[in-house]
Amino acid sequence: MPQALSQSNFNQQVEQLFALHGPAAFAAPSGHYPQLTLFVEEETVVAESVSSPRHRYGAFCELDKPLSGAALEKQVRHWLNSGEAYALYLSMNVCRYNC
């Protein structure tokens, strides 16, 4: 049975994806989708692009209003570092780890 990633492992992997694609690629205003969303395969966090059928079901930072530049990056990093991203990952996989 698979185990959930620890928050530190999850955050570290997401930070690597941020370094590769930029934090802004994982955020969008409410009602829209970003360029990339987050999924966990086995024990690896992966970025799904809009060309993937799973894209719309992945985790991303949903913004209350459109942001850009430093404000956008700050919001996405807060989403990750506050534990919101990890909580979303766990909620999306509750049956996967507990059923």
N, C-alpha and C positions, 0 to 999 in steps of 0.2 A: 504494500500500500504506500503510495507516495506521501511524503511529508511536506508541509508548507515550508517555504524558505524563511529563514530568520529575517527580521527587519533589517539588520545590518548588511546581510548578504544581498537582500533585495535592493536596498539603497545603493550599495556599491555597484551592482550591475547596472542599475538605472543611470547612475552617474557616468558610467562608461559609455552608455548609449547617448547621454547628453553631450559628452565630449565628442562623440562621433558625428552626431546629427544636429546638435544644438538643442537647448531646452525648448525653444519656441516651436519646434516640430511636433511636440507632444501636448500642445495646448490649443484650445479653440473656444470661442464664445458659445454660450448655451445655445443649443439647437443646431450646432455645426460640428463637423469632425475635423481633427487636425490632420497634418500630413502623415503622421505615424501614431500608432497606438501600441500599448504594451501588452504582451502575453508572456506566460511562463510555460516553457516546454521542458518537461523533466525538471531539472534544477537550474535552468537557464532562462533569464529574462530576454525576450527578443522584441524587436520593433517590427510591426506589421505595417506595410504601406497600403495606400488606397487601392492598389491592384489586388490585394489579398481579400478573399471572401470573409476572412475573420476580422478585418480591420474595424468595422463598425461595432464589434463586440469587445474590443480591447479597452484597456484603462488609459485615461488621459486626463489632463487637468482642464476642467470645465471652468471657463472664466465668466464672471458676472457681466463684464463689459469688455469690448475689444481693447487690448493693450498692445504696445509695441516696445521695442528696444529694451532698456534696462528694467523698466517696470514689468514687462512680460517675463523676462528672465527671473526677476526677483520673485514673482508670483509662482512660477513653476518650481523654483527651488524651495519655496516655502511649502508648497503642496507635497513635495518629496520629504523634506526634512521634518515637517510637522507630524508625519505619520499618516497623513491623509491618503497618499498613494498606496501605502502598504495596507491600510484598512480597506481600501477599495479592492485591492488584489485579493485579500482574504475573503471579503464578502462575495466576490465573483466566483470564488472557488470553494465555498463553504461545503457543498455536497461532495466535491472532489476529495476533500480531506476528512470529512466527518460522517459521510453516509456509509 
